[in-house]
Amino acid sequence: VHGKFFDIRDGREPVVPLEELIDVLVAGGYDGYISSEYEGWHWDTASDAFEMVARQQAVCRAALDRHARGERARPDARERLDSPTASP
């Protein structure tokens, strides 16, 4: 899975719902890798791109840890996966 993101502020991605997407991937049985791609460098030249990738991966790891404990960012992740018209 290609995981584009644009920013990490206060431990969250303000545009891409990372935690919810992790929930949907895990609910769907995905157990592979997520390749991080920081796209914010196009306009945010002050931030360190490597630090931003590390932050995004920390957010993803935290979401996976919550999921392993039986918690989810969105309790309806399985229903959203099953619905052909659902939007994030």
DAZI-V74792 format. One record per residue. N is the residue number from 0. PSI is psi in degrees with one decimal (NA if undefined). D_CENTER is the distance of its C-alpha to the mean C-alpha in Angstrom with 2 decimals. Layout:
((N | PSI | D_CENTER) (N | PSI | D_CENTER))
This chain:
((0 | 134.6 | 10.77) (1 | 114.8 | 10.48) (2 | 81.4 | 7.18) (3 | 145.5 | 8.82) (4 | 164.9 | 8.17) (5 | -25.0 | 11.21) (6 | 156.1 | 11.45) (7 | 116.5 | 10.58) (8 | 129.5 | 13.22) (9 | 39.3 | 14.24) (10 | 16.4 | 11.16) (11 | 154.3 | 8.89) (12 | 117.1 | 7.75) (13 | -15.0 | 10.74) (14 | -49.5 | 10.22) (15 | 125.3 | 6.87) (16 | 73.2 | 5.82) (17 | -47.9 | 2.12) (18 | -42.1 | 4.74) (19 | -38.1 | 6.76) (20 | -38.1 | 5.42) (21 | -44.2 | 5.54) (22 | -45.5 | 8.76) (23 | -42.3 | 10.02) (24 | -47.5 | 9.73) (25 | -41.5 | 11.50) (26 | -30.4 | 13.84) (27 | 0.2 | 14.77) (28 | 6.1 | 15.78) (29 | 131.4 | 13.50) (30 | 27.7 | 14.17) (31 | -157.8 | 13.82) (32 | 158.3 | 12.07) (33 | 119.3 | 9.03) (34 | 118.4 | 10.79) (35 | 133.3 | 9.49) (36 | 111.2 | 11.41) (37 | 115.3 | 12.14) (38 | -6.6 | 13.99) (39 | -16.4 | 15.14) (40 | -18.7 | 18.06) (41 | -34.3 | 19.93) (42 | -18.5 | 20.90) (43 | 86.2 | 19.96) (44 | -7.3 | 22.39) (45 | -29.0 | 22.81) (46 | 146.9 | 19.47) (47 | 117.2 | 19.32) (48 | -36.7 | 16.85) (49 | -38.6 | 16.80) (50 | -39.5 | 16.08) (51 | -40.6 | 13.12) (52 | -42.0 | 11.66) (53 | -40.2 | 12.65) (54 | -43.2 | 10.97) (55 | -40.8 | 7.49) (56 | -33.8 | 8.36) (57 | -39.5 | 9.78) (58 | -43.9 | 6.91) (59 | -43.0 | 5.36) (60 | -42.3 | 9.12) (61 | -39.9 | 9.83) (62 | -40.3 | 7.75) (63 | -39.0 | 9.63) (64 | -43.2 | 12.69) (65 | -42.1 | 12.69) (66 | -40.0 | 12.50) (67 | -29.3 | 15.32) (68 | 1.1 | 17.29) (69 | 7.2 | 17.16) (70 | 151.1 | 15.06) (71 | 150.9 | 12.30) (72 | -36.6 | 10.51) (73 | 113.7 | 12.45) (74 | -21.3 | 15.59) (75 | 22.9 | 16.13) (76 | -42.3 | 13.25) (77 | -41.5 | 16.08) (78 | -37.8 | 18.21) (79 | -36.5 | 15.71) (80 | -37.8 | 15.38) (81 | -19.0 | 19.19) (82 | 121.2 | 19.88) (83 | -15.3 | 20.55) (84 | 4.2 | 20.49) (85 | 145.5 | 17.49) (86 | 151.5 | 15.19) (87 | NA | 11.78))
